């Protein structure tokens, strides 16, 4: 549970809460659980996650190779 101390306006507190929720990925996880995904959409998301993992892995390997040289 996130605790936000309100000092001043409510608008500023809501803005702060929204930014914290975005940073932690709360909105993204909520949108994933709102409705069931079709099999095709599930496959596309899984493939996109796989490609992102592979890209991060390649970047780490290139960075490690550059440090060794």
N, C-alpha and C positions, 0 to 999 in steps of 0.2 A: 504494500500500500504506500503510495507516494504522499508525502506530507508537504504542503506548501504553506508557508507563513505569509499572510497578507499584510503588507505594510504599504498603505496607500490605496490605490484604486483597485477595484475588482478586475477591470479590464487588463491591467498589467499582470495580475495574478493568473488570469485565464490564459494570457499569452505565454507566460512562463510554464504553466502546466502543459499547454499544447506542445511547446518546444521539447519539454522533457519526455512526453509521450512519443513524439516523433523520433527522438534520439534513441529511445529504448525499443522502438518497433511495435508499440502496442496497437496503433491504428492498423498496421499491416496485418498483424495476427488476427485482429477482429474481422477485417474484411475477408480473410481466408476462411473463417468459420461461419460467416453469415449464410452462405448457400452452398449446396453441394456442387462439386465440379463435375463437368462432363468428362468422360474418359479421355477425349481428345485434349481438353484443356489441362487435365492432370498430366498427360504425357508431355505437352508443350512446356508446362512449368518445370517438370522434372528435368527435361532436357536443358532448359535455360539455366537451372541451378547447376547442372553438371558442367555446362560450358563455362559458367562463372568460376566454379572450383578449379577447372583445368587452366583457365587464364591466370588465376592467382598462383597456381602451382608453377606455371611457366615463368611468371614474373619473379617468384622467389628463387627459382633455379638460375635464372639469368643474373639476378642480383648476387647470388652466392658465387657464381662463376666469375663475375666482374671483380669481386673482392679477392678471389684467389689469384687472379692474374696480376 
